[in-house]
Amino acid sequence: MRKLHSDCPDVLIYLHYQPSYYHVHCHVTSVASNPTWGAMVGQAHLLEDVLENIETRSDYYQRKTLRYTLGEQHDLLKVLKE
């Protein structure tokens, strides 16, 4: 992925937490496009950062608390409020 990033500096690759479909998947978008809500701070994690964290410490995400934001209309927020 690092090679992809250096070859394509105009590409943004990220994943969500909480995942929108409750499994890990990556989003690939142009940095020139308007970011969607899911690509904004609070939900998106750059794939390059995730890989670096795992390379640095293999249990990084077992030890890390991931915080995230939800919009008022997000289905998960409705469930959590119940």
N, C-alpha and C positions, 0 to 999 in steps of 0.2 A: 504494500500500500504506500510505503514511503516513495517508491519509485513512481507510482502513479501520480502522487501529489506533486512531485518535482517535474514530471512530464506534463501535467495538466494543472497549472497553478490557478486556473479559473474555475476549478471544480471543487465543490464542497461535499464531503462525504461525512454523514453523521448518522447516529442512531438515537433512539428515544429511550428514556426511562421516566416513567412507566411506558413500556412498549404499547403502542396503540393496538396491537393484536396479540399481546402477551407472548410473543416470541421475538427473538432478536432478528432484526432486519435492518439493512442500511438504506439510506436515502442518498441519492446522488443528484446534485443540483448545480446550477451555474451560480457563481458568486455575483454575477451581474443581475440576476433575477431578483425580484422582490422576495424576501424570505417569507415563508409561510409561518403561521403561529408555531407549528411544531419544530421549526428550525431555530426558534429564538431561545435565548438564555432561559434556563429553568426546566427545559425538557430535552434539549438536544445535547449530545456529547460527541465531539469530533472523533471520528474513527481513529485518526492518527494518535490522539491523546489516549484513547482506550488501549490501543496496542502498546504504546510506550509504558503506560501504567502496568500492564501485565508483564511486559519484558523486564521492567524494573523490579517488580515484586509479583510473583505468580499468584499470590493469594490477595492481591490488592482489593479486589471487589468482594472478597469474603470479609474483609476487615472494614471496608468503607461504607458509610451511610450515605446513600444517594438521596438527595432532596430534589423535589420537583414541584413545579407549579401547575395548577389546573385552572382553566377558565370557569367562570360561573356556570356555563352551560355544558361542561364536560360530563359525560355519563358516569365516569368513575367518581367524580365529586358527589354526584347525587347518591351513589351507593354508599360512599363513606359517611355522608351526613345522616343516613338512616340509622 
